Amino acid sequence: MPLFSVPRPGPEISDRIIDFDPETLERRPVRKTDVIEEFIRLGNPWAAKIVADVPGTVDGTMDDEAVDQLLIKVHCEMQRMSEEFQHGQRVAELLAPLIQVLRDAAVPTPIRIVDVGCGTGFVIRWLAANASFGSDVELIGADYNSALIAEARRLTLAEDLSSRFVVANAFRLEEAGTLIISTGVLHHFRNAELLQLFRLHDHHQTHGFVHFDFHPSRVAPFGSWLFHAARMREPLAKHDGVLSAMRAHSSGELLAAARAGAPNFVSAIYGTQLWGLPIPRAFHALVGMRAEHRDGFLARMVNRIHALGVIE
């Protein structure tokens, strides 16, 4: 990792070395030289080198197995980071009051919690192992990448957990998600794509959502660089982790997109400061629920309501 060298704004490596048809989820070939040349054009030789170092090509395209193994390693490092930041607990703290509100409203069960872009499924597996939500809650992880889903299933079996992982578009499941969650996904959606994402929430019988992503601040690029330089091993994880912090949407941008794309929801930002001090957290969360659940949710937030931004 170059000494205090941050990547230029642009796509992350993981956005370019793998590609899926959004309709069929069929994996499409990715030409290695095309990816390298794109990063060189963008003035990002660090990313170009990382891509060049990915082993193997098949007729000039990225080797699927090599890419998948690399992404699994990166997700393993991401899980370690999530464990250190106690991310599973933070997700559960927001889901618990939402689940209780849905029970109070007699929403049909099971209450399906669907994790969008779940990767190897850390959040869903943590919830299955620790959250004790009850038998009326079903935990599902969805991702386009079959290799990541296979690893999530392997870990679920090894850990003897009650959760399910599917290769699918989370918004096209046969049985719609009651609550939609994600971690580190929103910043991959830009402009009209972000707006469309929230329109999908509004059109698919979803009752609420909790989306965690990086919290942008003036110190975020340096803080992210320092953390990833010290804690991550894979060059791709270091590069994309820093760039993710740089590409993250502000609270205002997330709220504007959610309110425009999902007007039948009320939304707020949760957890922007550490312990109520003027110290920004690495992650914040966009929380939303159907308008009829607003008052019940606020009542059940109890001592956590101080961390919730203005909710309309």
JOWO-V772666 format. One record per residue. SS is DSSP state (alpha for helix, beta for strand, coil for the rest). PHI is phi in whole degrees, 0 to 359 (NA if undefined). Layout:
BEGIN
ss=SS phi=PHI
ss=SS phi=PHI
END
This chain:
BEGIN
ss=coil phi=NA
ss=coil phi=302
ss=coil phi=297
ss=coil phi=39
ss=coil phi=243
ss=coil phi=260
ss=coil phi=293
ss=coil phi=288
ss=coil phi=305
ss=coil phi=161
ss=coil phi=291
ss=coil phi=278
ss=alpha phi=301
ss=alpha phi=295
ss=alpha phi=282
ss=alpha phi=248
ss=coil phi=275
ss=coil phi=217
ss=coil phi=213
ss=beta phi=230
ss=coil phi=291
ss=coil phi=294
ss=coil phi=271
ss=coil phi=263
ss=coil phi=65
ss=coil phi=292
ss=beta phi=283
ss=coil phi=253
ss=coil phi=294
ss=coil phi=237
ss=beta phi=283
ss=alpha phi=298
ss=alpha phi=295
ss=alpha phi=296
ss=alpha phi=292
ss=alpha phi=300
ss=alpha phi=295
ss=alpha phi=297
ss=alpha phi=292
ss=alpha phi=295
ss=alpha phi=299
ss=coil phi=279
ss=coil phi=73
ss=coil phi=235
ss=alpha phi=295
ss=alpha phi=301
ss=alpha phi=295
ss=alpha phi=301
ss=alpha phi=293
ss=alpha phi=299
ss=alpha phi=295
ss=alpha phi=300
ss=coil phi=277
ss=coil phi=294
ss=coil phi=290
ss=coil phi=79
ss=beta phi=220
ss=beta phi=235
ss=coil phi=54
ss=coil phi=87
ss=beta phi=259
ss=beta phi=301
ss=coil phi=284
ss=alpha phi=303
ss=alpha phi=294
ss=alpha phi=295
ss=alpha phi=296
ss=alpha phi=297
ss=alpha phi=296
ss=alpha phi=296
ss=alpha phi=294
ss=alpha phi=296
ss=alpha phi=299
ss=alpha phi=297
ss=alpha phi=294
ss=alpha phi=296
ss=alpha phi=292
ss=alpha phi=296
ss=alpha phi=296
ss=alpha phi=300
ss=alpha phi=297
ss=alpha phi=297
ss=alpha phi=294
ss=alpha phi=294
ss=coil phi=271
ss=coil phi=53
ss=alpha phi=292
ss=alpha phi=304
ss=alpha phi=297
ss=alpha phi=294
ss=alpha phi=296
ss=alpha phi=298
ss=alpha phi=298
ss=alpha phi=272
ss=alpha phi=289
ss=alpha phi=304
ss=alpha phi=294
ss=alpha phi=297
ss=alpha phi=298
ss=alpha phi=296
ss=alpha phi=297
ss=alpha phi=294
ss=alpha phi=295
ss=alpha phi=301
ss=coil phi=273
ss=coil phi=57
ss=coil phi=295
ss=coil phi=306
ss=coil phi=257
ss=coil phi=288
ss=beta phi=280
ss=beta phi=266
ss=beta phi=262
ss=beta phi=245
ss=beta phi=266
ss=beta phi=279
ss=coil phi=62
ss=coil phi=289
ss=coil phi=62
ss=coil phi=273
ss=coil phi=82
ss=alpha phi=304
ss=alpha phi=297
ss=alpha phi=297
ss=alpha phi=293
ss=alpha phi=295
ss=alpha phi=298
ss=alpha phi=297
ss=alpha phi=276
ss=alpha phi=233
ss=coil phi=280
ss=coil phi=52
ss=coil phi=287
ss=coil phi=115
ss=coil phi=288
ss=coil phi=272
ss=beta phi=247
ss=beta phi=248
ss=beta phi=252
ss=beta phi=229
ss=beta phi=249
ss=beta phi=232
ss=beta phi=206
ss=coil phi=287
ss=coil phi=274
ss=alpha phi=293
ss=alpha phi=292
ss=alpha phi=293
ss=alpha phi=294
ss=alpha phi=299
ss=alpha phi=292
ss=alpha phi=299
ss=alpha phi=294
ss=alpha phi=299
ss=alpha phi=293
ss=alpha phi=299
ss=alpha phi=294
ss=alpha phi=296
ss=alpha phi=268
ss=coil phi=55
ss=coil phi=251
ss=coil phi=260
ss=coil phi=206
ss=beta phi=228
ss=beta phi=233
ss=beta phi=226
ss=beta phi=276
ss=coil phi=191
ss=coil phi=281
ss=alpha phi=301
ss=alpha phi=264
ss=alpha phi=235
ss=coil phi=291
ss=coil phi=301
ss=coil phi=244
ss=coil phi=297
ss=coil phi=288
ss=coil phi=283
ss=beta phi=234
ss=beta phi=252
ss=beta phi=230
ss=beta phi=198
ss=beta phi=223
ss=coil phi=65
ss=coil phi=253
ss=alpha phi=302
ss=alpha phi=290
ss=alpha phi=284
ss=coil phi=259
ss=coil phi=241
ss=coil phi=51
ss=alpha phi=297
ss=alpha phi=296
ss=alpha phi=294
ss=alpha phi=298
ss=alpha phi=296
ss=alpha phi=302
ss=alpha phi=285
ss=alpha phi=297
ss=alpha phi=296
ss=alpha phi=301
ss=alpha phi=290
ss=alpha phi=260
ss=coil phi=238
ss=coil phi=61
ss=coil phi=287
ss=coil phi=261
ss=beta phi=191
ss=beta phi=212
ss=beta phi=222
ss=beta phi=245
ss=beta phi=268
ss=beta phi=207
ss=beta phi=299
ss=coil phi=262
ss=coil phi=290
ss=coil phi=200
ss=coil phi=295
ss=coil phi=267
ss=alpha phi=300
ss=alpha phi=301
ss=alpha phi=291
ss=alpha phi=299
ss=alpha phi=294
ss=alpha phi=300
ss=alpha phi=298
ss=alpha phi=295
ss=alpha phi=291
ss=alpha phi=296
ss=alpha phi=276
ss=alpha phi=248
ss=coil phi=262
ss=coil phi=256
ss=coil phi=284
ss=alpha phi=305
ss=alpha phi=297
ss=alpha phi=296
ss=alpha phi=295
ss=alpha phi=297
ss=alpha phi=291
ss=alpha phi=296
ss=alpha phi=292
ss=alpha phi=294
ss=alpha phi=301
ss=alpha phi=295
ss=alpha phi=286
ss=alpha phi=268
ss=coil phi=299
ss=coil phi=281
ss=coil phi=288
ss=alpha phi=303
ss=alpha phi=297
ss=alpha phi=295
ss=alpha phi=294
ss=alpha phi=296
ss=alpha phi=297
ss=alpha phi=293
ss=alpha phi=295
ss=alpha phi=287
ss=alpha phi=281
ss=alpha phi=278
ss=coil phi=230
ss=coil phi=294
ss=coil phi=275
ss=beta phi=251
ss=beta phi=255
ss=beta phi=218
ss=beta phi=201
ss=beta phi=256
ss=beta phi=241
ss=coil phi=71
ss=coil phi=276
ss=beta phi=239
ss=coil phi=270
ss=coil phi=55
ss=coil phi=75
ss=coil phi=271
ss=coil phi=284
ss=coil phi=243
ss=beta phi=289
ss=coil phi=284
ss=coil phi=291
ss=beta phi=237
ss=beta phi=230
ss=beta phi=229
ss=beta phi=266
ss=beta phi=245
ss=beta phi=216
ss=beta phi=208
ss=beta phi=305
ss=alpha phi=305
ss=alpha phi=290
ss=alpha phi=263
ss=alpha phi=303
ss=alpha phi=296
ss=alpha phi=296
ss=alpha phi=295
ss=alpha phi=298
ss=alpha phi=295
ss=alpha phi=272
ss=alpha phi=288
ss=alpha phi=48
ss=alpha phi=283
ss=alpha phi=263
ss=alpha phi=294
ss=alpha phi=297
ss=alpha phi=271
ss=beta phi=262
ss=coil phi=290
ss=coil phi=303
ss=coil phi=242
ss=coil phi=260
END
